[in-house]
Structures are given as structure tokens and as C-alpha cells.
Amino acid sequence: MRSSPDLAVIGVRRGDAEQVVAYGGEAVGPARATGSGYVVHGLQALRGESGSLSEDRRVAGLGAEIAVLGLS
């Protein structure tokens, strides 16, 4: 079974902002609550791969949330 960050990365590769936001957003809460380095690392990789999709305001907002996770 794939993790939410992995499914979000698949969304990036497909150019599907909705999938990126849905699965990436699904992983932010648990990453924040547990401090799981594995999930945070996956989300940071997602942020690094978002490319032109980061122009979408929803993807940009998700990227900002991920950036905050990386600082904690």
C-alpha cells in the first residue's frame, strides 16, 4: 500500500493538482501530530517535485504547510 505522500507525488507526475492537494493534505495532519520523520521527508520530497503545479494556489498553500513542518 502506498503512503499519502507517494500518492501525491503520482499526482504531480500526472499534473493533477487535486490529487496532490488531497493526498498531500491528508498526510500533513499526522505528520504534525506524530512528528514522523518518514512522513515529513515524503512531504518535503513532494514539495521539491511540485514544479509548475506550485502555481496553483492550493498546491502553494500545501507547500507552505510542508515548509513549516520542516522547521519544527
The first five atom37 places (N, CA, C, CB, O) and aatype in JSON, in Angstrom:
{
  "aatype": [12, 1, 15, 15, 14, 3, 10, 0, 19, 9, 7, 19, 1, 1, 7, 3, 0, 6, 5, 19, 19, 0, 18, 7, 7, 6, 0, 19, 7, 14, 0, 1, 0, 16, 7, 15, 7, 18, 19, 19, 8, 7, 10, 5, 0, 10, 1, 7, 6, 15, 7, 15, 10, 15, 6, 3, 1, 1, 19, 0, 7, 10, 7, 0, 6, 9, 0, 19, 10, 7, 10, 15],
  "atom_mask": [
    [1, 1, 1, 1, 1],
    [1, 1, 1, 1, 1],
    [1, 1, 1, 1, 1],
    [1, 1, 1, 1, 1],
    [1, 1, 1, 1, 1],
    [1, 1, 1, 1, 1],
    [1, 1, 1, 1, 1],
    [1, 1, 1, 1, 1],
    [1, 1, 1, 1, 1],
    [1, 1, 1, 1, 1],
    [1, 1, 1, 0, 1],
    [1, 1, 1, 1, 1],
    [1, 1, 1, 1, 1],
    [1, 1, 1, 1, 1],
    [1, 1, 1, 0, 1],
    [1, 1, 1, 1, 1],
    [1, 1, 1, 1, 1],
    [1, 1, 1, 1, 1],
    [1, 1, 1, 1, 1],
    [1, 1, 1, 1, 1],
    [1, 1, 1, 1, 1],
    [1, 1, 1, 1, 1],
    [1, 1, 1, 1, 1],
    [1, 1, 1, 0, 1],
    [1, 1, 1, 0, 1],
    [1, 1, 1, 1, 1],
    [1, 1, 1, 1, 1],
    [1, 1, 1, 1, 1],
    [1, 1, 1, 0, 1],
    [1, 1, 1, 1, 1],
    [1, 1, 1, 1, 1],
    [1, 1, 1, 1, 1],
    [1, 1, 1, 1, 1],
    [1, 1, 1, 1, 1],
    [1, 1, 1, 0, 1],
    [1, 1, 1, 1, 1],
    [1, 1, 1, 0, 1],
    [1, 1, 1, 1, 1],
    [1, 1, 1, 1, 1],
    [1, 1, 1, 1, 1],
    [1, 1, 1, 1, 1],
    [1, 1, 1, 0, 1],
    [1, 1, 1, 1, 1],
    [1, 1, 1, 1, 1],
    [1, 1, 1, 1, 1],
    [1, 1, 1, 1, 1],
    [1, 1, 1, 1, 1],
    [1, 1, 1, 0, 1],
    [1, 1, 1, 1, 1],
    [1, 1, 1, 1, 1],
    [1, 1, 1, 0, 1],
    [1, 1, 1, 1, 1],
    [1, 1, 1, 1, 1],
    [1, 1, 1, 1, 1],
    [1, 1, 1, 1, 1],
    [1, 1, 1, 1, 1],
    [1, 1, 1, 1, 1],
    [1, 1, 1, 1, 1],
    [1, 1, 1, 1, 1],
    [1, 1, 1, 1, 1],
    [1, 1, 1, 0, 1],
    [1, 1, 1, 1, 1],
    [1, 1, 1, 0, 1],
    [1, 1, 1, 1, 1],
    [1, 1, 1, 1, 1],
    [1, 1, 1, 1, 1],
    [1, 1, 1, 1, 1],
    [1, 1, 1, 1, 1],
    [1, 1, 1, 1, 1],
    [1, 1, 1, 0, 1],
    [1, 1, 1, 1, 1],
    [1, 1, 1, 1, 1]
  ],
  "atom_positions": [
    [[0.84, -1.18, 0.0], [0.0, 0.0, 0.0], [0.88, 1.25, 0.0], [-0.95, 0.0, 1.22], [1.86, 1.33, 0.75]],
    [[0.54, 2.18, -0.83], [1.32, 3.42, -0.93], [0.89, 4.41, 0.15], [1.17, 4.05, -2.33], [-0.26, 4.42, 0.58]],
    [[1.86, 5.25, 0.57], [1.55, 6.29, 1.55], [0.95, 7.5, 0.84], [2.82, 6.69, 2.33], [1.07, 7.65, -0.38]],
    [[0.32, 8.35, 1.62], [-0.29, 9.56, 1.05], [0.71, 10.43, 0.31], [-0.94, 10.37, 2.15], [0.41, 10.9, -0.79]],
    [[1.94, 10.67, 0.87], [2.9, 11.47, 0.1], [3.25, 10.82, -1.24], [4.16, 11.67, 0.91], [3.42, 11.53, -2.24]],
    [[3.36, 9.49, -1.27], [3.66, 8.8, -2.53], [2.54, 9.02, -3.55], [3.86, 7.3, -2.29], [2.8, 9.27, -4.73]],
    [[1.31, 8.93, -3.09], [0.17, 9.14, -3.99], [0.11, 10.59, -4.46], [-1.15, 8.76, -3.3], [-0.3, 10.86, -5.59]],
    [[0.52, 11.51, -3.6], [0.56, 12.92, -4.0], [1.62, 13.14, -5.08], [0.84, 13.82, -2.78], [1.4, 13.9, -6.02]],
    [[2.77, 12.48, -4.95], [3.83, 12.59, -5.97], [3.33, 12.06, -7.3], [5.11, 11.83, -5.52], [3.65, 12.62, -8.35]],
    [[2.57, 10.99, -7.27], [1.98, 10.48, -8.52], [1.09, 11.55, -9.14], [1.16, 9.18, -8.25], [1.07, 11.71, -10.36]],
    [[0.36, 12.29, -8.3], [-0.46, 13.4, -8.79], [0.38, 14.46, -9.48], [0.0, 0.0, 0.0], [-0.03, 15.02, -10.5]],
    [[1.56, 14.76, -8.92], [2.47, 15.73, -9.54], [2.86, 15.25, -10.92], [3.73, 15.96, -8.67], [2.81, 16.0, -11.89]],
    [[3.22, 14.0, -11.01], [3.68, 13.44, -12.29], [2.56, 13.42, -13.32], [4.22, 12.03, -12.09], [2.82, 13.49, -14.52]],
    [[1.33, 13.31, -12.87], [0.17, 13.32, -13.76], [-0.33, 14.73, -14.04], [-0.96, 12.48, -13.17], [-1.2, 14.93, -14.89]],
    [[0.22, 15.73, -13.33], [-0.24, 17.1, -13.49], [-1.6, 17.33, -12.85], [0.0, 0.0, 0.0], [-2.35, 18.2, -13.28]],
    [[-1.92, 16.56, -11.82], [-3.23, 16.58, -11.18], [-3.14, 17.29, -9.82], [-3.77, 15.15, -11.0], [-2.86, 16.66, -8.8]],
    [[-3.38, 18.6, -9.82], [-3.29, 19.39, -8.6], [-4.26, 18.89, -7.53], [-3.56, 20.86, -8.9], [-3.94, 18.91, -6.34]],
    [[-5.43, 18.46, -7.95], [-6.43, 17.96, -7.0], [-5.89, 16.75, -6.23], [-7.73, 17.58, -7.74], [-6.07, 16.67, -5.01]],
    [[-5.25, 15.83, -6.92], [-4.68, 14.66, -6.26], [-3.54, 15.06, -5.33], [-4.17, 13.64, -7.31], [-3.41, 14.51, -4.23]],
    [[-2.72, 15.99, -5.75], [-1.61, 16.46, -4.93], [-2.13, 17.02, -3.61], [-0.78, 17.52, -5.67], [-1.64, 16.68, -2.54]],
    [[-3.13, 17.89, -3.71], [-3.67, 18.54, -2.52], [-4.41, 17.53, -1.63], [-4.62, 19.68, -2.92], [-4.29, 17.58, -0.41]],
    [[-5.16, 16.64, -2.24], [-5.93, 15.66, -1.45], [-5.0, 14.75, -0.65], [-6.82, 14.82, -2.37], [-5.16, 14.63, 0.57]],
    [[-4.05, 14.12, -1.31], [-3.19, 13.17, -0.62], [-2.1, 13.85, 0.2], [-2.56, 12.23, -1.62], [-1.74, 13.39, 1.29]],
    [[-1.57, 14.94, -0.31], [-0.57, 15.67, 0.47], [-1.17, 16.26, 1.73], [0.0, 0.0, 0.0], [-0.58, 16.19, 2.81]],
    [[-2.36, 16.85, 1.59], [-3.04, 17.41, 2.75], [-3.41, 16.36, 3.77], [0.0, 0.0, 0.0], [-3.39, 16.61, 4.97]],
    [[-3.75, 15.18, 3.28], [-4.1, 14.06, 4.17], [-2.92, 13.65, 5.05], [-4.58, 12.85, 3.34], [-3.11, 13.16, 6.15]],
    [[-1.72, 13.86, 4.57], [-0.52, 13.45, 5.31], [-0.01, 14.53, 6.26], [0.57, 13.08, 4.35], [0.74, 14.22, 7.19]],
    [[-0.4, 15.78, 6.05], [0.13, 16.87, 6.87], [-0.3, 16.74, 8.33], [-0.33, 18.22, 6.32], [0.53, 16.9, 9.23]],
    [[-1.57, 16.44, 8.58], [-2.06, 16.33, 9.95], [-1.32, 15.29, 10.76], [0.0, 0.0, 0.0], [-0.8, 15.6, 11.84]],
    [[-1.24, 14.05, 10.28], [-0.49, 13.03, 11.02], [1.0, 13.38, 11.18], [-0.62, 11.69, 10.33], [1.59, 13.08, 12.21]],
    [[1.59, 13.99, 10.17], [3.0, 14.38, 10.27], [3.17, 15.4, 11.38], [3.52, 14.95, 8.93], [4.14, 15.34, 12.15]],
    [[2.24, 16.33, 11.46], [2.3, 17.36, 12.5], [2.07, 16.72, 13.88], [1.23, 18.47, 12.23], [2.77, 17.06, 14.84]],
    [[1.11, 15.82, 13.98], [0.75, 15.22, 15.26], [1.81, 14.26, 15.79], [-0.57, 14.48, 15.13], [2.08, 14.22, 16.99]],
    [[2.42, 13.49, 14.9], [3.36, 12.46, 15.34], [4.82, 12.87, 15.22], [3.14, 11.2, 14.56], [5.69, 12.3, 15.88]],
    [[5.09, 13.86, 14.38], [6.47, 14.24, 14.13], [7.24, 13.17, 13.36], [0.0, 0.0, 0.0], [8.46, 13.12, 13.41]],
    [[6.51, 12.31, 12.65], [7.13, 11.22, 11.91], [8.1, 11.75, 10.86], [6.05, 10.35, 11.23], [7.7, 12.43, 9.92]],
    [[9.36, 11.43, 11.04], [10.37, 11.86, 10.08], [10.15, 11.27, 8.7], [0.0, 0.0, 0.0], [10.44, 11.91, 7.69]],
    [[9.62, 10.05, 8.67], [9.35, 9.39, 7.39], [8.31, 10.18, 6.59], [8.86, 7.94, 7.62], [8.5, 10.43, 5.4]],
    [[7.23, 10.56, 7.25], [6.16, 11.28, 6.55], [6.63, 12.68, 6.18], [4.89, 11.35, 7.42], [6.37, 13.14, 5.07]],
    [[7.31, 13.35, 7.1], [7.82, 14.7, 6.81], [8.78, 14.65, 5.62], [8.53, 15.31, 8.05], [8.71, 15.51, 4.74]],
    [[9.65, 13.66, 5.59], [10.59, 13.51, 4.47], [9.83, 13.32, 3.15], [11.55, 12.32, 4.71], [10.17, 13.93, 2.14]],
    [[8.81, 12.48, 3.17], [7.99, 12.27, 1.97], [7.31, 13.54, 1.51], [0.0, 0.0, 0.0], [7.23, 13.82, 0.32]],
    [[6.81, 14.32, 2.47], [6.16, 15.58, 2.12], [7.16, 16.59, 1.57], [5.44, 16.17, 3.34], [6.85, 17.33, 0.64]],
    [[8.36, 16.62, 2.14], [9.38, 17.54, 1.62], [9.78, 17.15, 0.2], [10.61, 17.55, 2.55], [10.04, 18.02, -0.63]],
    [[9.84, 15.86, -0.07], [10.13, 15.4, -1.44], [9.02, 15.84, -2.38], [10.3, 13.86, -1.48], [9.28, 16.26, -3.51]],
    [[7.79, 15.74, -1.92], [6.65, 16.19, -2.71], [6.78, 17.67, -3.02], [5.32, 15.91, -1.96], [6.59, 18.1, -4.16]],
    [[7.1, 18.45, -2.02], [7.25, 19.9, -2.21], [8.34, 20.19, -3.24], [7.6, 20.6, -0.86], [8.18, 21.09, -4.07]],
    [[9.43, 19.45, -3.19], [10.52, 19.64, -4.13], [10.17, 19.28, -5.56], [0.0, 0.0, 0.0], [10.75, 19.82, -6.5]],
    [[9.22, 18.38, -5.72], [8.83, 17.92, -7.06], [7.63, 18.65, -7.64], [8.53, 16.45, -7.02], [7.27, 18.42, -8.8]],
    [[7.02, 19.53, -6.88], [5.74, 20.11, -7.33], [5.86, 20.98, -8.58], [5.15, 20.93, -6.23], [4.87, 21.16, -9.29]],
    [[7.04, 21.51, -8.86], [7.28, 22.23, -10.11], [6.21, 23.24, -10.47], [0.0, 0.0, 0.0], [5.83, 24.07, -9.65]],
    [[5.72, 23.17, -11.71], [4.75, 24.15, -12.21], [3.41, 24.06, -11.49], [4.55, 23.96, -13.69], [2.64, 25.02, -11.51]],
    [[3.12, 22.93, -10.86], [1.86, 22.83, -10.11], [1.85, 23.76, -8.91], [1.63, 21.39, -9.65], [0.78, 24.09, -8.39]],
    [[3.03, 24.2, -8.46], [3.07, 25.11, -7.32], [2.48, 26.47, -7.65], [4.51, 25.28, -6.84], [2.28, 27.3, -6.76]],
    [[2.19, 26.72, -8.92], [1.5, 27.95, -9.3], [0.03, 27.91, -8.9], [1.62, 28.19, -10.81], [-0.62, 28.95, -8.77]],
    [[-0.51, 26.7, -8.71], [-1.88, 26.53, -8.22], [-1.9, 26.96, -6.75], [-2.38, 25.04, -8.4], [-1.07, 26.49, -5.97]],
    [[-2.82, 27.82, -6.38], [-2.83, 28.36, -5.01], [-2.99, 27.27, -3.95], [-3.94, 29.37, -4.86], [-2.45, 27.4, -2.85]],
    [[-3.71, 26.22, -4.28], [-3.89, 25.12, -3.31], [-2.59, 24.36, -3.1], [-5.0, 24.16, -3.79], [-2.25, 24.0, -1.97]],
    [[-1.88, 24.12, -4.17], [-0.6, 23.42, -4.08], [0.42, 24.31, -3.37], [-0.08, 23.01, -5.49], [1.22, 23.83, -2.57]],
    [[0.39, 25.61, -3.66], [1.29, 26.55, -2.99], [1.01, 26.58, -1.49], [1.14, 27.96, -3.59], [1.94, 26.63, -0.68]],
    [[-0.27, 26.56, -1.11], [-0.64, 26.53, 0.31], [-0.15, 25.27, 1.0], [0.0, 0.0, 0.0], [0.34, 25.32, 2.12]],
    [[-0.28, 24.15, 0.31], [0.22, 22.89, 0.84], [1.74, 22.96, 1.01], [-0.17, 21.7, -0.09], [2.29, 22.5, 2.01]],
    [[2.41, 23.55, 0.03], [3.86, 23.71, 0.12], [4.28, 24.54, 1.32], [0.0, 0.0, 0.0], [5.28, 24.25, 1.97]],
    [[3.49, 25.58, 1.62], [3.78, 26.42, 2.79], [3.61, 25.61, 4.08], [2.86, 27.66, 2.81], [4.4, 25.75, 5.01]],
    [[2.57, 24.79, 4.14], [2.36, 23.94, 5.32], [3.51, 22.95, 5.49], [1.02, 23.18, 5.21], [3.96, 22.7, 6.61]],
    [[3.97, 22.39, 4.39], [5.07, 21.43, 4.43], [6.35, 22.13, 4.89], [5.28, 20.78, 3.05], [7.13, 21.56, 5.65]],
    [[6.57, 23.36, 4.44], [7.76, 24.1, 4.84], [7.78, 24.31, 6.35], [7.81, 25.46, 4.12], [8.83, 24.21, 6.98]],
    [[6.62, 24.6, 6.93], [6.54, 24.79, 8.38], [6.87, 23.49, 9.1], [5.13, 25.28, 8.78], [7.54, 23.51, 10.14]],
    [[6.41, 22.36, 8.57], [6.73, 21.06, 9.18], [8.23, 20.82, 9.22], [6.04, 19.91, 8.42], [8.77, 20.27, 10.19]],
    [[8.91, 21.24, 8.17], [10.35, 21.03, 8.09], [11.13, 21.88, 9.08], [0.0, 0.0, 0.0], [12.28, 21.58, 9.38]],
    [[10.5, 22.94, 9.58], [11.17, 23.82, 10.53], [11.02, 23.34, 11.97], [10.62, 25.22, 10.41], [11.79, 23.75, 12.84]],
    [[10.03, 22.48, 12.22], [9.79, 22.07, 13.61], [10.68, 20.94, 14.04], [8.36, 21.68, 13.8], [10.59, 20.48, 15.18]]
  ]
}
